[in-house]
Amino acid sequence: MLLRKALGAIGFFFTLLAAIAACFAMASAASVEVPRISVEKTKELLGSPDVVIIDVRTAKTWWRSPTKILSAVREEPGAVEKWAGKYPKDKILILYCS
């Protein structure tokens, strides 16, 4: 019985430690500085072959919105790992969500 409690406490400790490590990893990823672009600059770049505009709103939000950039492609915001690699690295990617 005592051994079972000790093993349970050790398991809990490692689970807690893993959760704390995950929180620190997310915090450091969230602190990465992402360049921003103005609406005016985006308008200047519309139609350029060097630019890909990606609408990262959820499907529900996208369908309900009357405002869309016609040349933009829509991608799921929760699936970046699935679609990020399909865009050329030599292009300027502009992601927007509003």
Biopython code that builds the backbone (N, CA, C, O; Angstrom):
import numpy as np
from Bio.PDB.StructureBuilder import StructureBuilder

atoms = [
    (1, "MET", "N", (0.824, -1.197, 0.000)),
    (1, "MET", "CA", (0.000, 0.000, 0.000)),
    (1, "MET", "C", (0.867, 1.259, 0.000)),
    (1, "MET", "O", (0.608, 2.197, -0.754)),
    (2, "LEU", "N", (1.872, 1.274, 0.829)),
    (2, "LEU", "CA", (2.778, 2.422, 0.904)),
    (2, "LEU", "C", (3.533, 2.582, -0.408)),
    (2, "LEU", "O", (3.733, 3.700, -0.885)),
    (3, "LEU", "N", (3.953, 1.461, -0.991)),
    (3, "LEU", "CA", (4.665, 1.505, -2.268)),
    (3, "LEU", "C", (3.763, 2.062, -3.368)),
    (3, "LEU", "O", (4.215, 2.846, -4.202)),
    (4, "ARG", "N", (2.495, 1.663, -3.374)),
    (4, "ARG", "CA", (1.547, 2.161, -4.369)),
    (4, "ARG", "C", (1.374, 3.665, -4.248)),
    (4, "ARG", "O", (1.326, 4.359, -5.264)),
    (5, "LYS", "N", (1.281, 4.186, -3.029)),
    (5, "LYS", "CA", (1.152, 5.634, -2.815)),
    (5, "LYS", "C", (2.411, 6.362, -3.268)),
    (5, "LYS", "O", (2.336, 7.434, -3.869)),
    (6, "ALA", "N", (3.574, 5.769, -2.975)),
    (6, "ALA", "CA", (4.835, 6.398, -3.382)),
    (6, "ALA", "C", (4.940, 6.452, -4.896)),
    (6, "ALA", "O", (5.334, 7.476, -5.453)),
    (7, "LEU", "N", (4.589, 5.354, -5.574)),
    (7, "LEU", "CA", (4.626, 5.340, -7.039)),
    (7, "LEU", "C", (3.624, 6.321, -7.623)),
    (7, "LEU", "O", (3.910, 6.982, -8.621)),
    (8, "GLY", "N", (2.451, 6.420, -7.006)),
    (8, "GLY", "CA", (1.455, 7.392, -7.462)),
    (8, "GLY", "C", (1.957, 8.815, -7.327)),
    (8, "GLY", "O", (1.741, 9.643, -8.212)),
    (9, "ALA", "N", (2.633, 9.103, -6.208)),
    (9, "ALA", "CA", (3.180, 10.446, -5.988)),
    (9, "ALA", "C", (4.275, 10.759, -6.995)),
    (9, "ALA", "O", (4.366, 11.880, -7.494)),
    (10, "ILE", "N", (5.120, 9.752, -7.297)),
    (10, "ILE", "CA", (6.194, 9.958, -8.283)),
    (10, "ILE", "C", (5.592, 10.194, -9.670)),
    (10, "ILE", "O", (6.055, 11.068, -10.404)),
    (11, "GLY", "N", (4.574, 9.430, -10.032)),
    (11, "GLY", "CA", (3.905, 9.624, -11.316)),
    (11, "GLY", "C", (3.287, 11.007, -11.432)),
    (11, "GLY", "O", (3.389, 11.666, -12.467)),
    (12, "PHE", "N", (2.642, 11.437, -10.348)),
    (12, "PHE", "CA", (2.050, 12.768, -10.322)),
    (12, "PHE", "C", (3.123, 13.837, -10.487)),
    (12, "PHE", "O", (2.934, 14.804, -11.224)),
    (13, "PHE", "N", (4.256, 13.658, -9.796)),
    (13, "PHE", "CA", (5.352, 14.622, -9.873)),
    (13, "PHE", "C", (5.854, 14.753, -11.307)),
    (13, "PHE", "O", (6.046, 15.865, -11.798)),
    (14, "PHE", "N", (6.068, 13.610, -11.989)),
    (14, "PHE", "CA", (6.567, 13.667, -13.360)),
    (14, "PHE", "C", (5.535, 14.259, -14.318)),
    (14, "PHE", "O", (5.896, 14.957, -15.265)),
    (15, "THR", "N", (4.266, 13.986, -14.080)),
    (15, "THR", "CA", (3.212, 14.581, -14.900)),
    (15, "THR", "C", (3.193, 16.093, -14.715)),
    (15, "THR", "O", (3.069, 16.841, -15.684)),
    (16, "LEU", "N", (3.314, 16.537, -13.475)),
    (16, "LEU", "CA", (3.352, 17.964, -13.178)),
    (16, "LEU", "C", (4.579, 18.610, -13.808)),
    (16, "LEU", "O", (4.492, 19.697, -14.379)),
    (17, "LEU", "N", (5.711, 17.942, -13.701)),
    (17, "LEU", "CA", (6.943, 18.455, -14.292)),
    (17, "LEU", "C", (6.810, 18.590, -15.808)),
    (17, "LEU", "O", (7.259, 19.581, -16.383)),
    (18, "ALA", "N", (6.196, 17.599, -16.458)),
    (18, "ALA", "CA", (5.989, 17.658, -17.907)),
    (18, "ALA", "C", (5.051, 18.800, -18.280)),
    (18, "ALA", "O", (5.271, 19.478, -19.283)),
    (19, "ALA", "N", (4.010, 19.018, -17.483)),
    (19, "ALA", "CA", (3.076, 20.115, -17.752)),
    (19, "ALA", "C", (3.767, 21.466, -17.620)),
    (19, "ALA", "O", (3.540, 22.361, -18.434)),
    (20, "ILE", "N", (4.602, 21.619, -16.611)),
    (20, "ILE", "CA", (5.341, 22.876, -16.423)),
    (20, "ILE", "C", (6.293, 23.101, -17.591)),
    (20, "ILE", "O", (6.399, 24.216, -18.100)),
    (21, "ALA", "N", (6.986, 22.043, -18.019)),
    (21, "ALA", "CA", (7.902, 22.164, -19.159)),
    (21, "ALA", "C", (7.152, 22.568, -20.423)),
    (21, "ALA", "O", (7.642, 23.382, -21.206)),
    (22, "ALA", "N", (5.964, 21.999, -20.622)),
    (22, "ALA", "CA", (5.153, 22.347, -21.800)),
    (22, "ALA", "C", (4.731, 23.811, -21.753)),
    (22, "ALA", "O", (4.722, 24.488, -22.781)),
    (23, "CYS", "N", (4.387, 24.297, -20.580)),
    (23, "CYS", "CA", (3.999, 25.708, -20.436)),
    (23, "CYS", "C", (5.160, 26.627, -20.785)),
    (23, "CYS", "O", (4.976, 27.634, -21.469)),
    (24, "PHE", "N", (6.364, 26.281, -20.313)),
    (24, "PHE", "CA", (7.527, 27.101, -20.635)),
    (24, "PHE", "C", (7.820, 27.070, -22.127)),
    (24, "PHE", "O", (8.195, 28.090, -22.705)),
    (25, "ALA", "N", (7.653, 25.909, -22.758)),
    (25, "ALA", "CA", (7.885, 25.805, -24.202)),
    (25, "ALA", "C", (6.899, 26.666, -24.969)),
    (25, "ALA", "O", (7.286, 27.341, -25.924)),
    (26, "MET", "N", (5.622, 26.657, -24.568)),
    (26, "MET", "CA", (4.623, 27.483, -25.248)),
    (26, "MET", "C", (4.902, 28.957, -25.020)),
    (26, "MET", "O", (4.726, 29.762, -25.934)),
    (27, "ALA", "N", (5.329, 29.326, -23.830)),
    (27, "ALA", "CA", (5.615, 30.732, -23.535)),
    (27, "ALA", "C", (6.779, 31.232, -24.366)),
    (27, "ALA", "O", (6.747, 32.360, -24.857)),
    (28, "SER", "N", (7.812, 30.407, -24.535)),
    (28, "SER", "CA", (8.948, 30.852, -25.327)),
    (28, "SER", "C", (8.587, 30.928, -26.804)),
    (28, "SER", "O", (9.080, 31.807, -27.511)),
    (29, "ALA", "N", (7.736, 30.022, -27.284)),
    (29, "ALA", "CA", (7.294, 30.081, -28.678)),
    (29, "ALA", "C", (6.421, 31.300, -28.912)),
    (29, "ALA", "O", (6.481, 31.910, -29.980)),
    (30, "ALA", "N", (5.613, 31.662, -27.931)),
    (30, "ALA", "CA", (4.727, 32.810, -28.069)),
    (30, "ALA", "C", (5.496, 34.123, -28.033)),
    (30, "ALA", "O", (4.983, 35.147, -28.485)),
    (31, "SER", "N", (6.714, 34.113, -27.505)),
    (31, "SER", "CA", (7.468, 35.348, -27.388)),
    (31, "SER", "C", (8.267, 35.675, -28.647)),
    (31, "SER", "O", (8.970, 36.685, -28.681)),
    (32, "VAL", "N", (8.173, 34.842, -29.678)),
    (32, "VAL", "CA", (8.865, 35.106, -30.931)),
    (32, "VAL", "C", (8.232, 36.323, -31.578)),
    (32, "VAL", "O", (7.009, 36.412, -31.697)),
    (33, "GLU", "N", (9.060, 37.249, -31.991)),
    (33, "GLU", "CA", (8.571, 38.478, -32.621)),
    (33, "GLU", "C", (8.202, 38.198, -34.070)),
    (33, "GLU", "O", (9.030, 37.717, -34.843)),
    (34, "VAL", "N", (6.972, 38.495, -34.437)),
    (34, "VAL", "CA", (6.483, 38.299, -35.799)),
    (34, "VAL", "C", (6.363, 39.662, -36.459)),
    (34, "VAL", "O", (5.725, 40.560, -35.910)),
    (35, "PRO", "N", (6.975, 39.830, -37.642)),
    (35, "PRO", "CA", (6.863, 41.124, -38.324)),
    (35, "PRO", "C", (5.406, 41.422, -38.681)),
    (35, "PRO", "O", (4.642, 40.517, -39.018)),
    (36, "ARG", "N", (5.043, 42.668, -38.605)),
    (36, "ARG", "CA", (3.687, 43.088, -38.957)),
    (36, "ARG", "C", (3.745, 43.937, -40.219)),
    (36, "ARG", "O", (4.776, 44.524, -40.548)),
    (37, "ILE", "N", (2.623, 43.990, -40.915)),
    (37, "ILE", "CA", (2.546, 44.760, -42.154)),
    (37, "ILE", "C", (1.272, 45.594, -42.108)),
    (37, "ILE", "O", (0.243, 45.141, -41.606)),
    (38, "SER", "N", (1.346, 46.792, -42.623)),
    (38, "SER", "CA", (0.178, 47.675, -42.605)),
    (38, "SER", "C", (-0.794, 47.295, -43.719)),
    (38, "SER", "O", (-0.437, 46.600, -44.671)),
    (39, "VAL", "N", (-2.022, 47.767, -43.577)),
    (39, "VAL", "CA", (-3.041, 47.543, -44.602)),
    (39, "VAL", "C", (-2.591, 48.200, -45.911)),
    (39, "VAL", "O", (-2.761, 47.630, -46.989)),
    (40, "GLU", "N", (-2.024, 49.382, -45.809)),
    (40, "GLU", "CA", (-1.585, 50.104, -47.006)),
    (40, "GLU", "C", (-0.500, 49.328, -47.755)),
    (40, "GLU", "O", (-0.551, 49.207, -48.979)),
    (41, "LYS", "N", (0.478, 48.805, -47.017)),
    (41, "LYS", "CA", (1.562, 48.040, -47.639)),
    (41, "LYS", "C", (1.015, 46.745, -48.253)),
    (41, "LYS", "O", (1.455, 46.326, -49.324)),
    (42, "THR", "N", (0.060, 46.121, -47.572)),
    (42, "THR", "CA", (-0.560, 44.910, -48.109)),
    (42, "THR", "C", (-1.264, 45.213, -49.420)),
    (42, "THR", "O", (-1.154, 44.448, -50.378)),
    (43, "LYS", "N", (-1.984, 46.320, -49.469)),
    (43, "LYS", "CA", (-2.668, 46.711, -50.708)),
    (43, "LYS", "C", (-1.670, 46.911, -51.844)),
    (43, "LYS", "O", (-1.946, 46.542, -52.986)),
    (44, "GLU", "N", (-0.510, 47.493, -51.534)),
    (44, "GLU", "CA", (0.527, 47.694, -52.548)),
    (44, "GLU", "C", (1.040, 46.367, -53.106)),
    (44, "GLU", "O", (1.387, 46.268, -54.283)),
    (45, "LEU", "N", (1.082, 45.352, -52.243)),
    (45, "LEU", "CA", (1.636, 44.060, -52.637)),
    (45, "LEU", "C", (0.623, 43.124, -53.296)),
    (45, "LEU", "O", (1.007, 42.096, -53.853)),
    (46, "LEU", "N", (-0.665, 43.469, -53.237)),
    (46, "LEU", "CA", (-1.691, 42.623, -53.853)),
    (46, "LEU", "C", (-1.382, 42.416, -55.334)),
    (46, "LEU", "O", (-1.068, 43.369, -56.046)),
    (47, "GLY", "N", (-1.471, 41.202, -55.780)),
    (47, "GLY", "CA", (-1.221, 40.893, -57.184)),
    (47, "GLY", "C", (0.238, 40.624, -57.511)),
    (47, "GLY", "O", (0.546, 40.209, -58.629)),
    (48, "SER", "N", (1.135, 40.846, -56.575)),
    (48, "SER", "CA", (2.542, 40.581, -56.831)),
    (48, "SER", "C", (2.788, 39.071, -56.857)),
    (48, "SER", "O", (2.277, 38.348, -56.002)),
    (49, "PRO", "N", (3.560, 38.593, -57.823)),
    (49, "PRO", "CA", (3.841, 37.160, -57.880)),
    (49, "PRO", "C", (4.736, 36.674, -56.734)),
    (49, "PRO", "O", (4.871, 35.470, -56.514)),
    (50, "ASP", "N", (5.338, 37.607, -56.015)),
    (50, "ASP", "CA", (6.221, 37.255, -54.900)),
    (50, "ASP", "C", (5.493, 37.167, -53.567)),
    (50, "ASP", "O", (6.120, 36.923, -52.536)),
    (51, "VAL", "N", (4.174, 37.364, -53.574)),
    (51, "VAL", "CA", (3.401, 37.424, -52.333)),
    (51, "VAL", "C", (2.291, 36.374, -52.332)),
    (51, "VAL", "O", (1.600, 36.183, -53.333)),
    (52, "VAL", "N", (2.131, 35.700, -51.198)),
    (52, "VAL", "CA", (1.012, 34.792, -50.985)),
    (52, "VAL", "C", (0.265, 35.301, -49.759)),
    (52, "VAL", "O", (0.848, 35.440, -48.684)),
    (53, "ILE", "N", (-1.017, 35.577, -49.924)),
    (53, "ILE", "CA", (-1.830, 36.049, -48.806)),
    (53, "ILE", "C", (-2.658, 34.872, -48.309)),
    (53, "ILE", "O", (-3.379, 34.230, -49.072)),
    (54, "ILE", "N", (-2.537, 34.604, -47.011)),
    (54, "ILE", "CA", (-3.203, 33.439, -46.418)),
    (54, "ILE", "C", (-4.175, 33.918, -45.348)),
    (54, "ILE", "O", (-3.789, 34.586, -44.389)),
    (55, "ASP", "N", (-5.427, 33.566, -45.530)),
    (55, "ASP", "CA", (-6.476, 33.882, -44.567)),
    (55, "ASP", "C", (-6.513, 32.743, -43.551)),
    (55, "ASP", "O", (-6.839, 31.609, -43.903)),
    (56, "VAL", "N", (-6.183, 33.034, -42.303)),
    (56, "VAL", "CA", (-6.115, 31.988, -41.280)),
    (56, "VAL", "C", (-7.275, 32.061, -40.290)),
    (56, "VAL", "O", (-7.134, 31.682, -39.127)),
    (57, "ARG", "N", (-8.416, 32.548, -40.758)),
    (57, "ARG", "CA", (-9.605, 32.509, -39.909)),
    (57, "ARG", "C", (-10.177, 31.097, -39.919)),
    (57, "ARG", "O", (-9.960, 30.336, -40.862)),
    (58, "THR", "N", (-10.899, 30.759, -38.878)),
    (58, "THR", "CA", (-11.564, 29.453, -38.858)),
    (58, "THR", "C", (-12.608, 29.423, -39.974)),
    (58, "THR", "O", (-13.054, 30.467, -40.447)),
    (59, "ALA", "N", (-12.985, 28.227, -40.383)),
    (59, "ALA", "CA", (-13.956, 28.084, -41.477)),
    (59, "ALA", "C", (-15.260, 28.808, -41.164)),
    (59, "ALA", "O", (-15.818, 29.488, -42.026)),
    (60, "LYS", "N", (-15.738, 28.666, -39.951)),
    (60, "LYS", "CA", (-16.995, 29.298, -39.547)),
    (60, "LYS", "C", (-16.904, 30.825, -39.646)),
    (60, "LYS", "O", (-17.808, 31.476, -40.170)),
    (61, "THR", "N", (-15.815, 31.379, -39.143)),
    (61, "THR", "CA", (-15.627, 32.829, -39.204)),
    (61, "THR", "C", (-15.476, 33.299, -40.643)),
    (61, "THR", "O", (-16.014, 34.340, -41.021)),
    (62, "TRP", "N", (-14.746, 32.535, -41.440)),
    (62, "TRP", "CA", (-14.537, 32.905, -42.837)),
    (62, "TRP", "C", (-15.850, 32.915, -43.601)),
    (62, "TRP", "O", (-16.128, 33.860, -44.339)),
    (63, "TRP", "N", (-16.665, 31.871, -43.435)),
    (63, "TRP", "CA", (-17.939, 31.799, -44.156)),
    (63, "TRP", "C", (-18.888, 32.913, -43.762)),
    (63, "TRP", "O", (-19.643, 33.408, -44.599)),
    (64, "ARG", "N", (-18.860, 33.312, -42.502)),
    (64, "ARG", "CA", (-19.775, 34.358, -42.028)),
    (64, "ARG", "C", (-19.327, 35.761, -42.410)),
    (64, "ARG", "O", (-20.128, 36.695, -42.360)),
    (65, "SER", "N", (-18.080, 35.927, -42.786)),
    (65, "SER", "CA", (-17.545, 37.254, -43.070)),
    (65, "SER", "C", (-17.901, 37.722, -44.478)),
    (65, "SER", "O", (-17.725, 36.978, -45.443)),
    (66, "PRO", "N", (-18.399, 38.946, -44.597)),
    (66, "PRO", "CA", (-18.652, 39.492, -45.937)),
    (66, "PRO", "C", (-17.372, 40.052, -46.570)),
    (66, "PRO", "O", (-17.353, 40.380, -47.757)),
    (67, "THR", "N", (-16.320, 40.158, -45.781)),
    (67, "THR", "CA", (-15.079, 40.766, -46.253)),
    (67, "THR", "C", (-13.995, 39.709, -46.409)),
    (67, "THR", "O", (-13.633, 39.022, -45.454)),
    (68, "LYS", "N", (-13.485, 39.593, -47.628)),
    (68, "LYS", "CA", (-12.411, 38.649, -47.915)),
    (68, "LYS", "C", (-11.474, 39.285, -48.941)),
    (68, "LYS", "O", (-11.899, 40.084, -49.776)),
    (69, "ILE", "N", (-10.219, 38.927, -48.868)),
    (69, "ILE", "CA", (-9.266, 39.338, -49.899)),
    (69, "ILE", "C", (-9.370, 38.294, -51.004)),
    (69, "ILE", "O", (-9.099, 37.115, -50.774)),
    (70, "LEU", "N", (-9.755, 38.718, -52.187)),
    (70, "LEU", "CA", (-10.060, 37.787, -53.271)),
    (70, "LEU", "C", (-8.896, 36.891, -53.662)),
    (70, "LEU", "O", (-9.114, 35.736, -54.026)),
    (71, "SER", "N", (-7.690, 37.380, -53.598)),
    (71, "SER", "CA", (-6.541, 36.566, -54.009)),
    (71, "SER", "C", (-5.993, 35.702, -52.875)),
    (71, "SER", "O", (-5.031, 34.959, -53.073)),
    (72, "ALA", "N", (-6.592, 35.791, -51.695)),
    (72, "ALA", "CA", (-6.089, 35.027, -50.547)),
    (72, "ALA", "C", (-6.527, 33.574, -50.614)),
    (72, "ALA", "O", (-7.576, 33.243, -51.167)),
    (73, "VAL", "N", (-5.704, 32.723, -50.042)),
    (73, "VAL", "CA", (-6.077, 31.326, -49.857)),
    (73, "VAL", "C", (-6.392, 31.140, -48.380)),
    (73, "VAL", "O", (-5.752, 31.751, -47.524)),
    (74, "ARG", "N", (-7.382, 30.293, -48.079)),
    (74, "ARG", "CA", (-7.745, 30.087, -46.684)),
    (74, "ARG", "C", (-7.150, 28.784, -46.185)),
    (74, "ARG", "O", (-7.245, 27.746, -46.839)),
    (75, "GLU", "N", (-6.538, 28.857, -45.020)),
    (75, "GLU", "CA", (-5.959, 27.681, -44.382)),
    (75, "GLU", "C", (-6.454, 27.620, -42.938)),
    (75, "GLU", "O", (-6.738, 28.651, -42.328)),
    (76, "GLU", "N", (-6.553, 26.422, -42.406)),
    (76, "GLU", "CA", (-6.993, 26.241, -41.027)),
    (76, "GLU", "C", (-5.911, 26.707, -40.062)),
    (76, "GLU", "O", (-4.763, 26.274, -40.169)),
    (77, "PRO", "N", (-6.258, 27.583, -39.119)),
    (77, "PRO", "CA", (-5.253, 28.097, -38.185)),
    (77, "PRO", "C", (-4.710, 27.033, -37.244)),
    (77, "PRO", "O", (-3.593, 27.173, -36.746)),
    (78, "GLY", "N", (-5.458, 25.988, -36.991)),
    (78, "GLY", "CA", (-4.996, 24.954, -36.083)),
    (78, "GLY", "C", (-4.193, 23.853, -36.751)),
    (78, "GLY", "O", (-3.797, 22.889, -36.095)),
    (79, "ALA", "N", (-3.950, 23.983, -38.045)),
    (79, "ALA", "CA", (-3.246, 22.933, -38.791)),
    (79, "ALA", "C", (-2.033, 23.485, -39.537)),
    (79, "ALA", "O", (-1.738, 23.044, -40.647)),
    (80, "VAL", "N", (-1.348, 24.421, -38.954)),
    (80, "VAL", "CA", (-0.207, 25.068, -39.618)),
    (80, "VAL", "C", (0.837, 24.044, -40.059)),
    (80, "VAL", "O", (1.413, 24.167, -41.139)),
    (81, "GLU", "N", (1.078, 23.038, -39.228)),
    (81, "GLU", "CA", (2.081, 22.025, -39.568)),
    (81, "GLU", "C", (1.745, 21.311, -40.871)),
    (81, "GLU", "O", (2.645, 20.871, -41.587)),
    (82, "LYS", "N", (0.470, 21.194, -41.180)),
    (82, "LYS", "CA", (0.037, 20.479, -42.383)),
    (82, "LYS", "C", (0.208, 21.313, -43.653)),
    (82, "LYS", "O", (0.506, 20.761, -44.713)),
    (83, "TRP", "N", (0.023, 22.634, -43.564)),
    (83, "TRP", "CA", (0.029, 23.425, -44.791)),
    (83, "TRP", "C", (1.218, 24.359, -44.942)),
    (83, "TRP", "O", (1.453, 24.861, -46.041)),
    (84, "ALA", "N", (1.962, 24.609, -43.900)),
    (84, "ALA", "CA", (3.049, 25.591, -43.978)),
    (84, "ALA", "C", (4.111, 25.216, -45.011)),
    (84, "ALA", "O", (4.651, 26.091, -45.687)),
    (85, "GLY", "N", (4.408, 23.947, -45.136)),
    (85, "GLY", "CA", (5.464, 23.516, -46.046)),
    (85, "GLY", "C", (5.129, 23.604, -47.518)),
    (85, "GLY", "O", (6.021, 23.489, -48.359)),
    (86, "LYS", "N", (3.864, 23.805, -47.852)),
    (86, "LYS", "CA", (3.509, 23.827, -49.270)),
    (86, "LYS", "C", (3.759, 25.183, -49.935)),
    (86, "LYS", "O", (3.652, 25.304, -51.156)),
    (87, "TYR", "N", (4.090, 26.193, -49.146)),
    (87, "TYR", "CA", (4.349, 27.519, -49.707)),
    (87, "TYR", "C", (5.852, 27.717, -49.907)),
    (87, "TYR", "O", (6.652, 27.381, -49.034)),
    (88, "PRO", "N", (6.229, 28.270, -51.071)),
    (88, "PRO", "CA", (7.660, 28.456, -51.361)),
    (88, "PRO", "C", (8.335, 29.376, -50.346)),
    (88, "PRO", "O", (7.758, 30.367, -49.898)),
    (89, "LYS", "N", (9.553, 29.027, -50.000)),
    (89, "LYS", "CA", (10.309, 29.801, -49.009)),
    (89, "LYS", "C", (10.776, 31.152, -49.558)),
    (89, "LYS", "O", (11.124, 32.048, -48.789)),
    (90, "ASP", "N", (10.785, 31.296, -50.881)),
    (90, "ASP", "CA", (11.241, 32.549, -51.463)),
    (90, "ASP", "C", (10.112, 33.568, -51.655)),
    (90, "ASP", "O", (10.337, 34.643, -52.210)),
    (91, "LYS", "N", (8.912, 33.237, -51.202)),
    (91, "LYS", "CA", (7.766, 34.145, -51.308)),
    (91, "LYS", "C", (7.552, 34.888, -49.996)),
    (91, "LYS", "O", (7.976, 34.433, -48.934)),
    (92, "ILE", "N", (6.897, 36.021, -50.083)),
    (92, "ILE", "CA", (6.474, 36.756, -48.890)),
    (92, "ILE", "C", (5.102, 36.214, -48.516)),
    (92, "ILE", "O", (4.169, 36.275, -49.316)),
    (93, "LEU", "N", (4.976, 35.684, -47.304)),
    (93, "LEU", "CA", (3.700, 35.173, -46.841)),
    (93, "LEU", "C", (3.065, 36.199, -45.917)),
    (93, "LEU", "O", (3.678, 36.627, -44.939)),
    (94, "ILE", "N", (1.846, 36.590, -46.227)),
    (94, "ILE", "CA", (1.093, 37.504, -45.375)),
    (94, "ILE", "C", (-0.085, 36.724, -44.837)),
    (94, "ILE", "O", (-0.954, 36.295, -45.595)),
    (95, "LEU", "N", (-0.116, 36.541, -43.534)),
    (95, "LEU", "CA", (-1.210, 35.839, -42.882)),
    (95, "LEU", "C", (-2.123, 36.857, -42.233)),
    (95, "LEU", "O", (-1.654, 37.790, -41.580)),
    (96, "TYR", "N", (-3.427, 36.686, -42.407)),
    (96, "TYR", "CA", (-4.354, 37.597, -41.739)),
    (96, "TYR", "C", (-5.548, 36.823, -41.194)),
    (96, "TYR", "O", (-5.879, 35.736, -41.668)),
    (97, "CYS", "N", (-6.186, 37.416, -40.183)),
    (97, "CYS", "CA", (-7.286, 36.723, -39.531)),
    (97, "CYS", "C", (-8.442, 37.662, -39.203)),
    (97, "CYS", "O", (-9.233, 37.354, -38.311)),
    (98, "SER", "N", (-8.566, 38.766, -39.871)),
    (98, "SER", "CA", (-9.708, 39.641, -39.607)),
    (98, "SER", "C", (-10.177, 40.339, -40.865)),
    (98, "SER", "O", (-11.132, 41.115, -40.821)),
]
sb = StructureBuilder()
sb.init_structure("model")
sb.init_model(0)
sb.init_chain("A")
sb.init_seg("    ")
for serial, (resi, resn, name, xyz) in enumerate(atoms, 1):
    if name == "N":
        sb.init_residue(resn, " ", resi, " ")
    sb.init_atom(name, np.array(xyz, "f"), 0.0, 1.0, " ", f" {name:<3s}", serial, name[0])
structure = sb.get_structure()
